[in-house]
């Protein structure tokens, strides 16, 4: 028998208390009992998003709600700006192009963060831009962008700011309203400690003006339908009932711990993971590392794909490798949600063994010791991360 440890940046481990809720007899979604749970979840999510805006909930993956943020804001011929620093930034480009929208693109080298001034320059050059699409914590590289500064820049123009916070929500400080982020999209399978299948979006009054005039085709993801149904304490279509019931439990756990403490835990684990990577002689990949996933370059002469495969197949430890052009070149350890100190220590112990098996000279226990040193102190150093 093999015990499994999940250190991937989504899906992440699910607490037993949350998983048990999914096994309960299913509720009918058009009942007062379910409406009470649904509204409790909807209101509680506002605290996690740090917004006064309504949170719309759909049954989809994170990519589904990214698509919704394109089709609900835009009309044919609209001009938008996409600021991309990785695989998921490029997804914004692909979604827009699928609907005939040709974006102006700011593309930075993977591993680097987006410079807010480049967005400011692009908006000055083209005042017709209606929306700026970008990423909070770019999961594919481990970078965090300075959304506070970007939000301030975009807010001074007629454009709206749309943010992919799918991996960052619940693990990296995000102040939706204070940072003037107009649309935030997120998913259930990351910091919220739930299975994949739910997606969330907050929409500011400024962004709702675009929703009202949007002409791109839409049916299932129509924000107007979700807002109207929310007023009736329900959804326009059949919701993922068991996931919403389980999400209530997950949110209760977050509340019991205190949301600030959840963020502190993620920061501490991030610091420990960075220390562990450096102690093993692995170079961190992200220019400005985020708090939810740590990326490191694969050592010269080592097959990154084999690291991921051997960890999973021989030790039951699942981590992530590189995506797209980074395939085989980096490894990624997640530290969000239900991932804890012991999980991280197991991950580094097994990583040391795998690296040794693949011919990389490792001083046994050095990575673990570096992790332990940070964890024993119990406080992460104040990060230089943008927007934190």
Secondary structure as GFF3:
##gff-version 3
##sequence-region A 1 388
A	DSSP	beta_strand	5	6	.	.	.	ID=ss1
A	DSSP	alpha_helix	16	22	.	.	.	ID=ss2
A	DSSP	alpha_helix	32	49	.	.	.	ID=ss3
A	DSSP	beta_strand	55	59	.	.	.	ID=ss4
A	DSSP	alpha_helix	62	71	.	.	.	ID=ss5
A	DSSP	beta_strand	79	84	.	.	.	ID=ss6
A	DSSP	alpha_helix	87	98	.	.	.	ID=ss7
A	DSSP	beta_strand	104	107	.	.	.	ID=ss8
A	DSSP	alpha_helix	116	125	.	.	.	ID=ss9
A	DSSP	beta_strand	129	135	.	.	.	ID=ss10
A	DSSP	beta_strand	137	138	.	.	.	ID=ss11
A	DSSP	beta_strand	143	144	.	.	.	ID=ss12
A	DSSP	alpha_helix	147	155	.	.	.	ID=ss13
A	DSSP	beta_strand	160	164	.	.	.	ID=ss14
A	DSSP	beta_strand	183	187	.	.	.	ID=ss15
A	DSSP	beta_strand	198	203	.	.	.	ID=ss16
A	DSSP	alpha_helix	205	213	.	.	.	ID=ss17
A	DSSP	alpha_helix	223	231	.	.	.	ID=ss18
A	DSSP	alpha_helix	241	257	.	.	.	ID=ss19
A	DSSP	alpha_helix	259	279	.	.	.	ID=ss20
A	DSSP	beta_strand	293	297	.	.	.	ID=ss21
A	DSSP	alpha_helix	304	315	.	.	.	ID=ss22
A	DSSP	beta_strand	317	318	.	.	.	ID=ss23
A	DSSP	beta_strand	320	321	.	.	.	ID=ss24
A	DSSP	three_ten_helix	324	326	.	.	.	ID=ss25
A	DSSP	beta_strand	330	334	.	.	.	ID=ss26
A	DSSP	alpha_helix	341	357	.	.	.	ID=ss27
A	DSSP	alpha_helix	366	377	.	.	.	ID=ss28
###
